[in-house]
């Protein structure tokens, strides 16, 4: 008989027992109170969950996109339910089956005796444990599957690309839409097999079907058969994985000497990995059949031999053999072996990024035209934009903020408007948005009820400044007046408008203030969520963690709450399958201020197309947290600007228009979410006039074109023609941003609104190429990319060298030192590059931020062409200076020195009349020449010393100049 290891003391025996403490049960009142608190806590948690769901539903209904909310919600619920129940069912059935197949009597070994206690403790709760385990794995699996709602919708609604990959000859839609879903199903199958195997193995061990230390057979026949089927299923799934891996090679990323972020098959993939995957697929099928055969043979000997063979084959065939092919076949003659695959990669990448039609034209970089011809051509070559949207925001702020509770974005936008003569002109624009930080007296009512909206657009001519160097405003003041005409000026939705407001109720809003005092206003739009319902108020009080929403008297009949107020937030919410451009911009369209938002469809599953990281590619000197790209898939290898969206700044209404009518990814999403994207034909002329080529797409394309402008595999492999994006000369360490500019490319007869950039050859600062895209959406050549490629041996200066030349010019540096005396600061504007008669003209405005004004004003314009440089008060004077049309002894603007002037005369700086100043200027010239020589040789240490000498000489010149003038 068994004896108890531990015995309780016998209280019936003698001896003092001491006072007995009775632990009484809680009173009925206490139990009722505890139960009530528990119920209330559960109800509170449920209401918090309900509040999040309910406010989302109300918001989507208010913005008119209920179908997006319901389609997304039901898709997630469906995936959660199906895959959660499927996983729970598979695991539960295997647990039940393992229990059902347990041996009738367990051997009385020490191992089984120790397990008896666990079996006895589990026995009363077997059903509950089964339900708990299956519910847990079901919830986890369901939640994971719900996150795949995009993958599911793309698979169900996928349309054909009409293009086949060059290796397997499958439509690209198979890789973009089908393969991701198959991979999810495969991973789900692996998870189900592994969980079932672990659960069944544990149950078999607990009930004696598996033995570890007991003598005799290690497993019963029933356990052997059950576990063999599960192992066979796992191996069969591995066979499917090997088969899908064959297609996965077409979208596999890898390192390659020819380019970063290589995607697709290389020689070793096609000739080693591909056959290896096929062989491993066959071996895995045979191995799976051997496992299934144990249902009859009841032994694991053959299956385990097969499994070992599969593992060994994976090492030898899948790992060692490709390494041998790479080492002994590819590396001795890599270029010849990889040429066909490089050609496929070039073609696929150019197709996927829509740069296949980009034209590369040879361009001399120097001009042989007469000076008079160049001067005349300069006037019509481009509308030289002197107003830099990245510099003049503080000027807009100081001159047009009007009140401290308004603000402009740190970087303004460039658009096109017609002047009073009906001529289109480049215009720098910004909205006067609300700034709650500038509210005179802060408080919940003021921040959320009174100061609710901005007021009006401010616009300035891009090509002009007034006599004080300030913008020439074409739209200004409160209430707005100017050339734009009448429009709804109230800005309830904007880039800087991030917090919620409650409008339309008993509390009056501040409209604007003028000399006659404050004007009040009540919002008449319907874009907010109605707060007249107590349920709605309670839900928002919970969601915004603001109990005053529930009981405030400032909320009443007609009150609406406005939130999700930035254009990017609104478009991304109604179209969560789009990637949003980082720079929405405002425009007045049909009497309404509308934010124009470019949106992209992307995938990272385009075969053979190299991937890029959107966040890195679109970063430049002007990007910040407000203007960063919003990416659903940050690494992509296919992108299209498929949607143009607008957000009404007053009503918040979101409209999306199909822009790329051929994009299969957009067609897929339009099938999934019908009636959310309007056809392109509904874009009217007034809106079309303000649409433009998006910067983020252009930046992605220019990064790819640093390598993929060449179509020759040999040139691509060698990298001899590779370019790089120059650093912004005025923002060290950041890529130069692209610039919007109305200009003429060679062979064009009139100016086109364009987006432009420059390239350097790799590891050099000279100019390698100039790139422009027709950015006018109304143009028939919209999106046409043209690159002007300079000769490989060119010495035409790039942006950094031009800036260095400007900084090092003794006359310019002396004048700037005088201008920035005291606390004044120099700020350089955008350096615009314009092709001109075979050469390249650089124009850069120079701003002075005075200590008294604390905002920049344009004081000078620098123009350079070839070796000529002019530094004048106006653009006209700068162009006249760089293209002199009279007098003798002039320099050739193309870069050749005038033969009538000797070398010493050219190098001597102009005399100032002051011997000390002249000596300092000569020293400055010598330091500049040394710096240029050091830069050409790549001796940056010597270059740094020369720059220090130059600075010291210029300071001496400035001091002597100041002393003599006094």
NORWO-V741397 format. One record per run of one state. SS is the DSSP state (hx for helix, st for strand, lp for the rest). FROM is the first residue (numbers start at 1). TO is the last residue. If there is no record, write none. Layout:
BEGIN
SS&FROM&TO + SS&FROM&TO
END
This chain:
BEGIN
lp&1&27 + hx&28&63 + lp&64&65 + hx&66&100 + lp&101&109 + hx&110&123 + lp&124&125 + hx&126&146 + lp&147&148 + hx&149&157 + lp&158&163 + st&164&164 + lp&165&170 + st&171&171 + hx&172&206 + lp&207&209 + st&210&210 + lp&211&218 + st&219&219 + lp&220&220 + hx&221&251 + lp&252&252 + st&253&256 + lp&257&258 + st&259&263 + lp&264&266 + hx&267&297 + lp&298&300 + hx&301&352 + lp&353&358 + st&359&363 + lp&364&364 + st&365&365 + lp&366&370 + hx&371&381 + st&382&382 + lp&383&392 + hx&393&400 + lp&401&405 + st&406&407 + lp&408&412 + st&413&418 + lp&419&423 + st&424&431 + lp&432&432 + st&433&434 + lp&435&435 + hx&436&438 + lp&439&443 + hx&444&450 + lp&451&453 + st&454&455 + lp&456&456 + st&457&465 + lp&466&470 + st&471&476 + lp&477&480 + st&481&482 + lp&483&487 + st&488&488 + lp&489&489 + st&490&491 + lp&492&500 + st&501&503 + lp&504&508 + st&509&514 + lp&515&516 + st&517&521 + lp&522&528 + st&529&530 + lp&531&533 + hx&534&543 + lp&544&547 + hx&548&551 + lp&552&559 + st&560&562 + lp&563&566 + hx&567&574 + lp&575&578 + st&579&580 + lp&581&584 + st&585&589 + lp&590&591 + st&592&603 + lp&604&611 + st&612&613 + hx&614&617 + lp&618&629 + st&630&630 + lp&631&634 + st&635&636 + lp&637&637 + st&638&648 + lp&649&653 + st&654&658 + lp&659&663 + hx&664&672 + lp&673&677 + st&678&678 + lp&679&679 + hx&680&682 + lp&683&684 + hx&685&688 + lp&689&691 + st&692&692 + lp&693&694 + hx&695&708 + lp&709&712 + hx&713&718 + lp&719&722 + st&723&725 + lp&726&726 + st&727&727 + lp&728&734 + st&735&735 + lp&736&738 + st&739&743 + lp&744&751 + st&752&761 + lp&762&765 + st&766&774 + lp&775&775 + st&776&776 + lp&777&784 + st&785&790 + lp&791&796 + st&797&797 + lp&798&798 + hx&799&808 + lp&809&809 + hx&810&819 + lp&820&824 + st&825&836 + lp&837&838 + st&839&849 + lp&850&855 + st&856&865 + lp&866&867 + st&868&872 + lp&873&874 + hx&875&882 + lp&883&902 + hx&903&907 + lp&908&914 + hx&915&937 + lp&938&939 + hx&940&965 + lp&966&966
END
